[in-house]
């Protein structure tokens, strides 16, 4: 047994030449050996049945992943130390661990790769929902390959007596996969919309900055041109208010978008919960099938035993008939009345015994048939209840996803409308800015009067109020 274990772990050398090793290297290699020993103990444990073995491997998956992380850190530390020593010496040197092991490059890299492959194998096994009883003899591939998953599911379908129920389970599973993909697509669409919205807000901020620059240029214009400037500025007040309103609307849309993201996340959690319940129900169904198969096997064995007893009773009946024939021959040969009565009594007892045995045989067969019918009805009822529950969950999930799609479509329409309004407002602002610049250049400095001085004081206050009210846009 020890020889077999060593041959199966030929890649693992738990001893090395530590005469010239540093304390750091010795502690690192010792830790690697301890982790390797712990992982091998976890992997080599066995169970009585396939279901127990599958559940055990699935529960050990977090421990194995943690061990692989430790292996990675230790291997990276060794590699960094090796690279540091190589750069310091200016020449390629052999690592103390590799020189003591005297292994080629392929075997040296296999030490860490094997641990990772083991965890991937257990992960694939869990994703296949414990569906193959040939786990110890076959190599488990990536669960993303749909063809292999279908093949494993076909092997799982063999113990089922109701093929239609299993087909419904397979359809539900495919529907779950499709809904997961739709969920991911919706999340990607939401992220894309967020990017577009941020880009639009950025463009709006740039345009507002340009408007502020133009407003500063207007403030620097001479007093003799201020009358026209104030007139043009008063006409631009309305578009600025509209821009502020649109920006507030964009903020509200952003808040609603965050709520939609939370709703999508919640729906995704519900999908995961339904998937988990589906997997649990499927596991319970497999467990129930195993129990039903065990009971059926027990009843079949009992039926075979009863049939053997019936054969034995038939043999005894034939023997009794032979004895009866012999007794009749003896009766014919003997003329004594006493012996004839004794033989008649013996014949009667034999007939009664045969009748009693035959009744017992029929009663036992009837009870066995009733038990088999009852077990079959229980199994069908359990499968029907499970199928109804799964169909109900799938219907609820489809309705939730449909509502989510409608809400997203409505929000997209609102965003498009807000973007259109912003574009119109920005176009108006550009045109008015061009007109304002042109009017500033064309105005003659000779237009001054008393009314202008009064209007200048009033509109300067409006302009400064406009500047202070537009500061939150920064």
Secondary structure, DSSP 8 states (H G I E B T S, - for coil): -HHHHHHHTTT-------SS--HHHHHHHHHHHHHHHHHHHHHH---SSHHHHHHHHHHHHHHHHHHHHHHHHHHHHHHHHHHHHHHHHTS----HHHHHHT--HHHHHHHHHHHHHHHHHHHHHHHTTS--TTTTTS----TT-HHHHHHHHHHHGGG-S-HHHHHHHHHHHHHHHHHHHHHHHHHHHHHHHHHHHHHHHHHHHHHHHHHHHHHHHHHTS-GGGHHHHHHHHHHHHHHHHHHHHHHHHHHHHHHHHHHHHHHHHHHHHHHHHHHHHHHHHHHHHHHHHHHHHHHHHHHHHHHHHHHHHHHHHHHHHHHHHHHHHHHHHHHHH---HHHHHHHHHHHHHHHHHHHHHHHHHHHHHHHHHHHHHHHHHHHHHHHHHHHHHHHHHHHHHHHHHHHHHHHHHHHHHHHHHHHHHHHHHHHHHHHHHHHHHHHHHH--TT---HHHHHHHHHHHHHHHHHHHHTGGG-
